[in-house]
Amino acid sequence: MELKYIEAFLMVVEKGSFSMAAEALFITQPTISVRIQLLEQELNTELFTRINGKRITLTPAGEKILPYFKDAYEIIKKGYHALQEKTDVQQKISLACPNHMGAEIMPELLNELYQHFPEVEFGVTVKVSRDIIEDIRNGSIDVGLAFIKSPASLKDLTVIEIAKEKTVLVCSPSHLFSTMHTLNFSDLRNERIVNYSKTFHNTQTIDNFLRKHGFNDYKATEINNLGWIKMMVRKGLGIAFLQKMIVYDELKNGILVELPLQKSLPSTPIFLVFRQGIREDVKQVVIKTTRNLFEQMSG
């Protein structure tokens, strides 16, 4: 039974004639007549008595069904309007990322999300990658940026590689290395290398890379604060292997200098991880925006 048949029936009752009902519904009189006929066929009963082809009255069956059709039609209209209205409670979507992405990526991503989804409340948490994955699994986080060694192990989640982030070796513009055209690992032996925490994925990757190329013994200072690391390098207290996104602004403004190593440093794959059931429109904006941001910073 189609809703338009019930709508036609109720309008004929309200207006008292087929022609006036058709005018109120912005359809032709033959169309409303057909709708009433089809409704009567479906119910296997006449709903109206036609007198002299003009005046109509409800049959006993029409009188009986009228209150039910009224109630049903009102409920359907209320449901429709409920969908059109914005809910009083804001929808919440939680995001998480490692520390440096919180500073470099999240502000731009949030700005884009605010513009596309003003009705949604977005929360951000800074966590290490393994905790992000665990929180997405238990449902406390919806979207995460993370370093993942084995994406195939996350079959229960939606995992998308978003970028291969470049690692660079940086120093102060006043450092002797800043004027050199090419550097070998042997040139670094007397330099202090300022590292982030050894538990950090990129720190482990670079350490393994250096050892693989015979650079096993180097002076290192470990600091678990990226801002401090950049400050020490700016002041000439050491050099540092950092992901390019972390020093993007400093390189762009000439505060730090990227050093030309003879051997290319390994890149770090970065993934977006989504909880199952996350809104598709939010997901697409997050993917597009983060890809664009990483592409800008890799230039």
N, C-alpha and C positions, 0 to 999 in steps of 0.2 A: 504494500500500500504506500503510495507516494505522498509526501508531505503536501505537494501542490494540490492534490485532490481534496485533502482535508481543509486546506486554506480556502479553496474555492467554495466548498460547502459552507464554511463558517461565514464567509463574506456574503454569500447569497442570503443566508439567514439574517445577517445584520442589515443588509441593504433592502431586502424584501423583493429583489428582482434580479434576473440574470444580467440585464443590461447595465444596471448601476453597479453590480458586483464586478463585472468585467472592466468597467471604467475605473473603479477603485484599484484594481490590480494591474491596470495598464495592459490588458490583453483584450482580444476581440470577444464578442458574445458567442460566436461558434466555438471558440476555444474553451470558454468556461462551461459551455453546454457539454462538450466532449468530456471534460474532466469529471463533471457530475455523473454522466452516463457510465464512465469507467469505474467510478467509485461505487455506484449502485450495482454494477455487474460483479464487482469484487465482493460486495456484501450480500449479493443475491437478494436484494430488496429495494423497493422504491423509497426514496427519502423525501420527495416533494410531490404534492398534488398540484397539477397545473390546471388553472381555471381560465377558460377562454384564451388560452395561449399567452396570457399576460400575468394575471395574479397567481401567486404561488403560496402554498401553505405546507407545513411539515406534515408528513404522514406520522402515524403512531411510532413507526420504526425510527423516523427521523428525530422525533421528540425524545425517544429513548437513548439514541446514540449521541445526541447533541452535547450533554454535559461532559461525557467522556472525551469527545474530540476537543472541546474547549480546554479541559485540563491538560490533555496531552500536548496540544499546540502551545499553551503557555509555558509548560515545562521545557519544551524544545527551544522556545525563544529565550528563556532564561539561561539555558545552557550555552546558546550561541553568544549572548551578550557577556556571559562570564568569561568566555575565551577572548573576547575583544578588549576586555578591561585589564589593565596592569594589576598584578597582584600587589597587595600592601606590603608583603614580605619580600625583600630583595633576594634574588637568587644569589647564592654564593658559590664561587669557583676558586679553589685554592691552587696556587702555583708554588713550586720550589726549585731552587737552583743552588749550585756551589757558590762559595763566597764571591769570587771575582766576577761571575756572571751577574750576580745581584747588583753590582755597581755599574757594569758596562752594558748589559743587555736589558735587564728588567725595566729600567725607566722608560726606554723607547717602546718596549713591548706593551707595558701597561698603558702608555699614552694611546697606542693604537687600539687596545681593547676598550678603554674608556670611551673612545669615539664611536666604536661600532656597537657597544653594548652598555649604554648609560644606565640601564636598569639593573645591571649585575654588579655585585660587590666582589672584587678580586682581592684575595689575600696572598701575601708572599712570605715564604719561609726560606731561610738560608740553611742548607744542610749539605752534608757530604753525599756523594752519589749513592752509596749502598743504603743509607737511611732513606733517601728519596724513593728508591725502588720499593723498599719495605713499606713505606707509608702509602704509596700508590696502591700496593697490593691490599693493604688493610682498609683502604677507602678514605683515609684522612687527608690525602693529597690527590688532586685531580690531574694535574699536568706538571711534569718535571723535565728540566734540562739536566743531563747527566753524562758522565763518562762510563762506558760499559765495555768490559773486556769481551763478554760473550753474549751478544744480542740474541742468539738462538736459544739461550736458556730462559728467555722471558716470553715464552709463547702465550702466556695467559694475559699479556699486556700488548698494547699497540705501541710498537717501537719504530721510530723513523730516524734514519741518519740525516742530520741537518747540515753538517759541515765537517770538513777536515781542517781543524784549526792549526795554523802554522805556529811553530815555536821559533823564537828569535833569541839571539844573544845580544844583550844591550849594555851600554856603558854611558858614562857622562861625556858630554861634548868636549870637556877639557882633558879627557883621558888620552894617553898616548895612542891607544888602539884606534881612536876615532878617525885618524888620518891614514890608516893602513888600508890597502886595497884588498888583501887576502890574509886570512889567519888560519894557521894550523893548530891542532890541539897542543902541539909542543910549545906554541907561543903562550899558552895559558898556564903553564906549570907554576909560575911564580905569582899568579893572580889569585885573589880571594874571590870565590864564587859564593854568592849569597843565594841560598836555597829556601824555598818554601818547605813546609812539613814533608818529611819522607813518606808519610802516609798518602800524600797527594799523588793522584794518578800520573800527572805530567812529570813530577819530580822523579818518580820511579822509572818512567819511560826514558827520560834524559840520562839518568844515572846508568841504566842498562846500556844505552847507546854509547856513552863515553867509555864504559868498561869494554864493550865489544871492540872498540877501536884503540884499545891499549892505554886509555887515559884513566888509570885506576886510582892514582894517588894525587889528590888535589886538595888545596886548602878550601874548606867550606865553612860557612856560617849559616846555621838554620834559624829562620825567623818565621813564626806562624802568623805573620801579618803582612799582607801584600803592600799596604801603604808604606810600612817601614822599609821593606825591601827596595821599593822604588826610591825612597828618600836616601838610603845608603848608597845606591848606585849613582843618584844625582850628585851626591857629595863626594864621589870618587872613592868610596870606601870598599868598592868591589864591583864585580860584573855579575850579570844574572841571566839565566835561561828562563824566559817567560813566554807564555802564550801571547801572540801578537795583540789579541783583543785587550789584554790587561794593560798594555803600554801604548795602545792606539793613539790616544790623545797626546801623550808625551813625545812620541815619534813625530806626529804631525806638527807639533809646535816646536820641535827642535830641542826639547828639554832632555831627551835621551837620544842615543844614536844606535841604530842597528848595525851590528858588526858582520862583515862578510866572511863567514866561515867557508873553508874550501869544501868541506863535506856538508851536504844538506842535512838539516836536523829532521827527525821524524815528526810527522804531523799527528795530531790527536783527534780521533773521530769523536764527534759530539752528537748525542742523540736526544730527541724529544720522546718522552714516554707519556702515554695517556691511559688513564683509567678507563676500563670498559664502560661504555654508555655515556661518555662525555659528549656534550652537544657538538654536532657536526659543524655548525657555523662557527663556533668558538675555535674548534680544532683547526679549521682551514685558515682562519686569521692568524693563529699562533704560528702555524707552519710557514705561511707566506712571509710574515713579518720577521721571524727569526732567521729565515734563510737570507732575506734581504740585508739584515743587519750584519750577519757574518760575512756576506759577500762584500759589503762596504768596508769592513775592517780588514779584509784579506788583501785589499788593493794597495 
